[in-house]
Structures are given as structure tokens and as C-alpha cells.
Amino acid sequence: METEHLLGPYVQVPSTEHIRAKRIRYLVAGVIAIGLSSLIVTIAVLGFNQRNGGNKNKHSEAIDWRTCHDGAYQCASFSVPLDHADASGPQILLSLMKLDAANSSAPPLGSILVNPGGPGGSGIEFVTRKGRHLSSIAGDRYDIIGFDPRGVGKSQAISCFPSGAERRLFDAGIRQCDVTQEGSFERCSAMAQARWAACRKNAGDILEHVSTAAVSRDMDAIRVALGQETLNYWGFSYGTILGAQYTQMFPDKVGKFVVDGVADPVAWQEGWGFGLDPSDPDARPPYTKHTEDAAREFGRACEAAGPERCALAPSEDNTMLAGNANVYARMRKLVAKLNLQPLAVTDSDVVGIIDGDNLEVVLFTALYVPTLWPTFATAFAELEQGNGTRYRNLISPQPDDICPLVDIDDEGVARDAVVNSDKPLELLSLPNLKRTSHFLLEHYGALTQLGYASQTISSAFWPVVTAERYSGSYDAWTNGTVMIVGTTLDPVTPVESAEKLASLMPNSRMIRHQGVGHSSIAQPSAGCTDRLLRAYWLHGEVPQARITDCVADTVLYPEKPRFRAAGVVDEESERRERDEALEALKAAKRMLAI
């Protein structure tokens, strides 16, 4: 164990020599077990990194669907090898959920496997929340199937603590990683070291087998079990990384494929997470490149909508504005104020305080779901006037979620496990991470730095040898044309990443969705983006041009709130708004790693 003085004298940095040696032994063992004729081995790629997925998937188990959720869905468990290089070895169970095609009068067109992103997002939850919407876009003639990837949710979730209480006790010590505060980076490093030690002790062998490549093989096993010659897939956010790797590992098995809200797959496998490489920031921009642009659009659209549709918009009788009508500037000012003077909220469902850091995260959250902007704007407007009750009720989990009885992963560990599994060893260095965090703070601001530092510090203490990671190219000719969708004001997956993937994949088309929010479904374009995707799903039609521009046609601050009639407030409406806000908050926290 080496001590790195850049981080202070009390932070231990584990040597990676034993990991490198073990990786080489793993490669040799793979060659012996499978044979040189079926395995292309390089020191740069661990495990089985060749096109067409290596050996043919011989998985023959059928999926036994059973009705669930009061008959609205069908559920199943599906067994796959823990290590796909050892098909006869230990198995794990994946949990799946299916929403049957809504149009029973027309011939069915098969199924679409979906992934919501993360990593760490539950495909089962995604089907219950968005399945019907996706089915409608696809023409209601496909079954929509979600699955919890290995290590997530109901698919042997990574569990690092013996109980939920112990995990919450540990989490209570977590702070944001702010390199401007002395000792903050070192504290985060110590917490990451302790967390991974607990995970190594309690999670078992699954940590070695949660890479994107392993999940891609699971997807192909599901394809075989469904009896499909090719796989239809629809992935969002990190799900675009998963989809992109599948297309390169199994190019001849690609059916209809849509990736929406694209993260840069090359930057990902090079170890730069969702984007930034400080040595070449133009080629590897941070994933939050357009976050501030989206935040300004939140304010601009509010001002244009006026006070009747946006509670933050200036009005003649609003004396609180004190001459400052700029919504974006007021939100920044409110963040600074609450950092100096946090607000105690005692009459909310869950008592607590609101400080500037919390508001920063919730502002970031709002950018994911522009259809909820009127709701967030109302909460922000009341908060600006010293009333935080609505704000707290909107974003606070219920007591049962705050203190679970068992260690149910909150997606943070699963996210970090996948990210670390997909990284090359050279980047797993705390000094590198600290230098990069300072670079981000200087060039891109505090929010980007906080997210990057929190996400990547854990990499230096990743405790296992990953069984397989993909590090090949993205230029394979796929059996089916891949549809790539990028949103111009996406707060976390820049449209530039979609343009890059489209330039790499020879058999692809791109829709450049001119809108705001995370992926095109955040601010839909029924007349263009959705129409093109429906033609693709139903008839296999693709645009002639390599890139087609569409404009979102969903009004950001509509005259009527989505879930209620004008002037009417009911508990069901508030519950649905709260559920969507909490789901967006979970997604934002996955991205910010807090």
C-alpha cells in the first residue's frame, strides 16, 4: 500500500501491480479454457473482446412469463452464467417485465428490449413508468420488455452492508466532493475506500462480472430465449453505451435499434465516464457541457410564458423581484443565499433544511424533465419568498424509503461498479482525479466538478479484477440500421456525443432533436421525432439524410398543468407530479454521484 502525499499523509493508495498481474493470468486462463481459435486476446482487452460476441450464445432456456401487477404486466426470472466464459459455472437470475403490445387487432411485430440508463437504472421500473409511452411511439405493435441488469434492483443487486440501517448510517457521513474545501477530496477518498472494502466483503463474486460487456451478453441470451433472430432495442442515457457495445459485439444480431440521449462510448471505454478528457476537452467535452444552457432556457421560457403559466415570471405586483426580472440570475442568487442562510422547514411531510447545495441539485434535476417545469417553478417561487414546504414535499422521499429494513442499493454502488468495470487501469489514480477536478472547476464550474469528483474518486479503490471489458471500435457494419437521437439542450448527454457516434457507425441515421431535457422524450416532438421513430419501428423506414433535424413541439409552460384541470388541485395530481420529480432526482443523483 503506497501513500500519495498529494492527497495528504493519511490517504492510502492501493498499488495496482497485483491487479495487472492478475489480469494477465486471467487472459492466459481464458486462452487455455476456450482455445486460441475462438478467442482473440490482447493485453488491452480483458476477457473476450471480439466482434460477433465470441462463441455463439448457446443459451436454450425459454422465458416462463407469468402475469403480475394485477395482470397489467408479465414477469419472469431468467438464468444466465455469472461468468459467460464459464457457462456451466455459477448462475444468476435476471428479473424481467413485459408489457404486451396494445394493438391486438394487428399482427404483432415482436418485442423491444429497453434500458433506462444509469448505470444502475431498473428496466422493470422503467417499463411501469414509460412502457406505454414507448409502445405508443413504436405503434403499439411491440411487446416492451425491461430487465434489471445484473447487480441492479431485482437481479442480485449489489449489497455492501448487512442491513439497510448500516448502509444509511454509513451514507450519513457522505459529503459532496468539493476541491475548493480543504480536506474534502481526502474525506471522499477515505469514504470510497471504506465503501469498497465493505462491498468486497459482503457483495461476493458479482463485482467482477457487472461490466457493460457482460450485460451485453445477457441481452443476447435474452434474445435467444425469446426465439428472435435479431434483437430490437431502445436505450437511453447510459443505455446508449450498452446498446453501442452490443452492436459491436453482435453486429449481425442487430435488429431495430434506437439509442437516445447518447453518451460518448469511446470516451466511456477510455475511462472518461460521460465525457471529459482534460488533455483534449474539445474532443472529450464534459457530459454537462449544455447544463447551464438548459438552465438558462428554464428561465427564458418562464419569462416568455408570463406569471399566469410560470410562478417565477416577473409581474407588475411582484415586489420580491427588487428590479431583477432574470429568472436564471435569481436562481443563482438564491443558491448563494441558502448556502449562507439555510432554511429550516418544519411543516413539510419530512422535516428538514434547504441549503444552496441542495437547491443546486434540484435545479439540475428540473432540467431533466421540462414537462414538470411549472411545478418546479412554483416550488422555487415560494422558496424564494421563504416558504420551503412545497419544495420539500416535492423532492423528499417518504419515510419508508429513507430507512429501508434491508440493504437495497440506491443505484449508487451499481453505477460506480459498472463505471469502474469499464475503465482501463491507468486512470484509477487519485492524483489524476484530483488534478482533473481542479481543471473542471476552473473551466466548467462547480456543478460539473462536484459530479465528476464524486463519480470518479471511487475508481481508485475498485477492489476486484473485472472479468471482461469492451475496448474495440464502433465501426462495424450492423445488420440493422441504428437510429441515433441527440437533444440539443440535453443537460447531461451533449448532442455532440450523438453526432460523434453517428460519424463512427457506418449503418446509422441520426435525429438531431432541437429541444431541452434528457433525451427526446423529455420534450417530445410528436410531429417529427416521434413520427420518424414510428415509421422506423413499424416499417423499417429510415431518413435518407444521415442527420435529420426535428424541433420539439411540446410547450414548456402550457396553459394547463399536465395532471389537473385549471385551478384544481387534487391528491392524485400531486402524487404523480411528486413521483416524476423523485424519479428525476434519482436520475440526477446517479449522474452527480451523490
N, C-alpha and C positions, 0 to 999 in steps of 0.2 A: 504494500500500500504506500503510494507516494503522497507527499504533501506539497500542494501547489501554493506558493506564497502570494501569488497574485490574488488569491481568494481569501487570504488570511491564514493564520497558522493552525486553525482548528478544523479546517475542512479537509477531509481525506479524499484523495482522488485515486480510485482503484486503477491499477495497471491493467492494460488490455492485452498484454502479451499472452496470457493463458487463453484468452478468448480467441485470438488469432490462431494459436496453435490448435485449439480445439476445432476451429472452422476447417483447417486443413485436414485434420483427421476425419472430420465429418464427410468432406469431399471424397477422400480416399475410400472410406467405408461405403459411400454411395456407389462408387465405381465398381467395387467388388461385388456388392449386392445385386446390382442391376445389369452391369456389363457395359463395356465401353461402346458397344454397338448401338445402345439405346440411350446413351447419356452423353451430352456434350458438356464437359466440365471446364470451368475456368476458375482461377483463384478469385476473380472479381465477383462471381455469381455463386451464391451458396445454394446447394441443392440441385434442382432440376430445371434449369433455365434455358429451355429451347422452345422454339415455336411448335405449335400444334400440341402443346401441353405435355410433351414427353410421351410416355407409353399411353396407349389408348385407355380411356376410362372404361373399366370392365364392371362398374357398379351395376348390379342387376336387381337390386331391391326396388320393389314398387312402393309408391307412396300410398299409405292407407288413410284416406281422408275421412274425417268424422265431423258431423255438424257441431258447431259451438256458438257461443254468444247468442243464445236463444234462437238458433237456426239461421242467423243472418250470415254466418261465415262457415267455412270448413277449416278444421285444424288438423295438423299431423305432426308426428315426430319422425325424423329421418336420420338414419345412422350413416356416418362417414368415418373413415380412418382418422385417428388423431394425427398420424403422420402418413401422408399419401404415398411416401416411399415404402411404407410397410403396411400394405393393405390388409394383411392378416393379423396385424397388431391391435393395440387398444383402439376402441371406437368411441366416438362422442355422438350425442344426439343433438340434431338441429331442430328447432321449432319453426314450423311454417304455418301460414294462414292464407286462405284463398277466398276471394270474393268472386262469385260466379258472374259470368257475363250477363249484363242486364237485359240484352236484347235476345229473348228466347225465340223470336219469330224468324230470325235469320240464322244461316249456318254459322256455328262458332269458328273462330279463326285461330284458336289455340290459347296460349297463356303468355303473360308478360311477367317476368320476374323483376321486382322493383327493389331499390335500395335508397334510403333517405339521406345517407351521408353520415358524417361524424368526423372520423370513425367512432363507432360506438352507438350509432342510432339504431333503434329497433325497427326492423322491417315489418314486424307484426303490428306495432302501434301505428306505423305509417299507413298500413292498409286500412285500419279502422278510421284514421283521420282523413286520409286523402284518396283512398281507393276508389270511391265513387266518382270523385272529380277526375281522376286519371282515366277511369273507364269511359267517362263521357267524352273526354278529348279523343280517346282512341276509337270512338264509335260504338261503344257498348257491346262489342262482339268478342272481347278477350276476357278470360279469367285473369284477375290481378292477384299475383302471389307475392307475399312478402315473407322474409325469413330473418330471424335473428342470427347474424353471423357468429361463428364460434367465438366464445368468450364474452358474448353480449346477451343481456336480457335473459331469455329462457333457454339459451343454447350454451349451457355450462358457463354462466357468467363468471368472470374472474373475481374471486373473493379473497381479499387480502387480510381480513380480520375475522376472528371467531364469531363476532356478533355485530349487529348494527350499532349498538351502543358504543362499542370500542372504536368503530370507524368514525362515528360522529365526534367522539372525544378527540381522536387524532385530528380530524378535519377542523376542529375548533382552533387549533394552533396555526392553521394555514393563513398566510398573508399574501397580498399581491407582491410580485417581484419587481420592485422599483429601484433601478440602479442609481437614482438620484438620492436615495436614502441610505445612509451609511449602515452597513450590515445587512440590508435587505436581501441582496443577492446571496450572501453567505447563509442567511437563515433559510431561504428557499432551497439552497443546495442541501443543507442538513436535513430538511423535511423530506426532500426527494430521496435521499439516501435511506432514511428510516422507512419510508413507504415501500420502496422496492425490496428492502430486506424483509418486511412483513409479507409482501406478495410472494417472494421467493419461498418463504417458509410455509405459507398457507394455500397458495393457488395451485400447487402441483405442477405437472409437466405441461399444462396447456400454454404457459407463457412462451414456450419455444415454438408454438405452432399457430400463431394468430396473424401471420403476415397476410398482406393482400394477395400474394400468390397462392397461399393455402386456401383462402376464401374463394379465389377464382376456381380452384379445383373443386371445391364444394359446389359451386354453381354449375359446373359441368356435370358433376354427379347427379344433381337435381335434374338437369336437362335429360340425362339418360333415363332416370327413373320416371320422368314424365312421358317418355317414349317419343321425344322430339328429335328430329334430325339436326335442327339448329336451335339456338337459344334466342328468344326475344327478351330484351332487357331495357329498363328505363331507370337510369341512375342520376342522382342529384348530389351536388357538392362533392364530398369525398367519394360518393358513389360513382362519380365520373372517373376517378383514379381506378377504382375496382373494375369498372367497365372497360377502360382503356387497356388495362393489363390483360383482361380476359381476351380482348380482340387480338392481342399479340401472341398469347399463349395458345389460343384455339381459333385462329383466323378462319378456318374452314367450317367452324361451327357457329359463326356469327349469322344470326337471322336479321330481324329488325332491331336496331339498337339506337336508343336516344340517350345522350348524355347532356345534362342541363345544369348550368352553374358550374363551369369547368374549372377545376384546379389543375395547375401545370403538372403533368405526370413526369416530365423529365426532371424538373426541379424537385419534385417529391422523391423520386428514387435516388437522386443525388444527395438527398438529406436535407434539403432546404424547406421541408414542410410544405406549407401552402404558398411558398414563393421566394422570399428574398435571399439573394446571394450578395453579400456586401462588396465582394470583389467586382461584381458586374450588375449593379442594381437596375440598369436599363433592361438587361436580358432576363433578370430574375427579380421583378418588382415584388414588393410585399403584397400579401393577399389582401391587405386593407388599403390598396392603392386608391380606391374610389370611395372609401368610407366617409371622408369629410365632404366629398362632392354630394353623396347621398344625404348627409346631414343637412347640407345647405338646401337641397331640394325639399326636404321635410319643411324647412322654414319658408322657402319661397312659395311652395304650393299652398301653405297655410295662409300666408299673407294674401295670395291671389284669391283664395276661397272666401275670405272675409270672416267676420266674427260669428255669423249665423251658422257656418259649417265647420269652423275651427276655433276652438275656445281661446287659443293663443294669439289669434289675429288681432291687430290693433283696432280699437273702436274709439269713437269720439268721447264716450263717457268712461273709458278705462283710464283712471288716474294712476294706476300702478305702473304704467309704462315709463313714466317720467321722461318723455321725449324720445325713447328708444323703441322704435317700431320693428326693428330687425329681430325676428324670432330666433334665428341661429345665434346671434350675438347675445341675446338674453339667456339662452340656454347655457352658453359658455360661462356667462356671468353667474348664473345660478349654481353651476358646478363649483366654481371657486368659492362662492359664499357658503355653501353647505360643507365644504371641506374645513372652513374656519369655524362655522357655527352649525354643527349637525342638528337636525330637527328631531325631537322626541315625538313619537306618535303613540298615543295611549288608548285611542278608541277604535283602532283597526282590529280585524279578526285576529291577527298575530301582532302583539305589541313589539315595537322595535324603534330603531332610529334610521334616519335617512341622512347619509353624508354624500359628499361630492363624488367619491369613488363609486358608490352605488348608483348614483344618477348617471354617471358616465356609462356604466354597463347597461343600464336600462335604455338610455338614448341609443346606444349601439344596437340593443335588442329591437327597438322600434323600427330600425332601418331594414330589418329582415321582412317585416310584414306591413307594407304600406296600407293594406286594407284596414288595418287597425289604427292608423294614424289619428283619426278623430278621437278615438278612445284614449290613446296616449296623450294627445294634446290637451284633452280635458283634465286628465290627471296632472299633467305638468303645469297647466294654468292654475289649478288650485294649489299645487305645491309652491308655485311662485308667490302666492299670496299667504303662505304659511300654513296651509291645510294639507297634510300628507296622508289623510285617511284613505281616499280613493286610490292613491298611488300605491300604498302599502297593500291594500286589498287586491289590487290588480296583479302584483308581482310576488306576493308571499305564498309559499306552499302551505298546504293545510298541515295541522299538527301531526297527522299520521305519516305524512311524507317527510316531515322534519326529523322524526325519530323512529325509524323502522326497527322492527324486532330482529331482523336478520341483516347480514351484510349484503344488501342489494346494491350492486355497483351503480353509481350515479353517472356512468359513462366516461368519467374522467380517466380512470385506470385503463379501461378498454381502449380509449382513444390513444393514450400515451403508449400502450403496449403495441398497438398497430404501427404508430408513427416510428417508434424505436426499432421495431422489427424490419421496417422497410429502409432503414438508414444504413449507409456504409459506416464502418467502424471509425474511419478517420475523423469524422465530425463529432464523435462522442467525447468532447473535451470541454471542460468547464472554462478554461481560459478563452477558447474560441467563442464560446457562447457569451461570455461577459463582454468581450470586445464587440461582438455583433450587436448586443443590446445597447451599448453606448452609441454605435453607429445609427441604429434605428431611432433612438431618442433624438439625436442631432438632426437627422434628415427627414423623419416621418412623424415625429411627435410621440406624446406619452402613451396614447392608447395602443398604437402599434407595438411600442416597446414592451408594454405590460403583457400583451398577448404572447409575443414571441418569447420573452424571457420565461414566462410561466410554462409554456409548452415545452421548451427545449432543455431546460435545466435537468429534467428527469432523464434525459438521454445519457448523461454522463454516468448514471448509476444503473443503467439497464443491466440486469443481473444474469442474463442467460444468453446462450448461443442460438440465434434464430435458425430454424431448420432450412428455410428456403426464402429467398427474396428475388424478385424480378429486377434485372438491371439491363434489359435489352433495349432495342429501339422501338419506334412506333410507326414504322413504315411498311408493315405487312399489308398485302392486298387481302382484304376481308371478303368473305363470301357474300355478305350483305352490305349495302351502303350504310355507313354510320351517320346519323343526324346529330349535329353538334349545335347546342344553343348557348349563347352567351348574352347576358344582360349588361347594357352599357353603364348603368349605375348600380351594379351589384356591390354591396359593401364588403364582401369577403372573397369573392372569386372574380377577379377582373376579367372583363371581356377580352383583354389581350391574351389570356390563357386559352380561351376558346379559339381565338384566331390562330394561335400557335399550334394547337392540336390539329386544327383543320389543315394547316400547311404541312403537317407531318404525315397525316393519314391520306394515302392516295385515293381510297374509295370512300370519300366523305363529302357531306354538304354541311354548310353552316347557316343558321339563322341568327342574325345579329339583332337581338331584341332590344329596341330602344325604350327602356323603361327603368324602373327603380325597384330595389328589393332583391332578395336572394333567390335567384333562378326566375324563369319566365312565369311560373305560376304565382309569384308574389304579386305582380301587377299584370294580369293577363292581357293578351291581345287576341280576342275571340275572332276578329275578322282577318287576322293574318297568321300569327304564330300558331295558334290552335288549329286554324284551318289547314295549314300546311302539314302539321303533325297528323291530323286526322286523315288526310289524303295518303300520307305515308303509311300509317298503320292499316288503313282499310284496303288500299290498292297498291301499296308499294311505290307510289309516285314520289319522285324527288325533284326539287327545283333544278332547272338547267344550269343556273349560275352556281359557282362554288360557294358564294356568300350572298344571302338574300336579306335585305333589311326589312324589319317589321317594326311597327310603332304600337306600343301598348295603348289600348283603348278603354282601360278601366279608370274612372275618375278617382283621383286620390282622396279628395274630401267631398264625398257625394252629399246630396241634399238630405237623404235619409240614411241614418246608420244602418248597417247591414242586417242586424239581428232584431230590429224592433221598428215599430211604426213611429212616425214623428211624434215626439213629445211623450212617448210611453216608455216607461222603464219597468221591466219585469225580471224576476229572478232567473228565468231560463236564459234570457238575453245576456245578463251579466255573467252567468256561469260559462256560456260559450265564449264570450269575449275573454274571460279570465283564463279559460283553458288554452285558447290560442296564444295569449300573451305568455303564459307559463311555458308552453312548448317552444315559443320563440326564444324565451330566456334560456331554456335548456340548451338550445342550439347555439346561442351566443356564448354561453359559458363553455361549451365544448370548444368553440373557436378560440376563446380567450384563455382557456385552461384555468378557470377559477372556480 
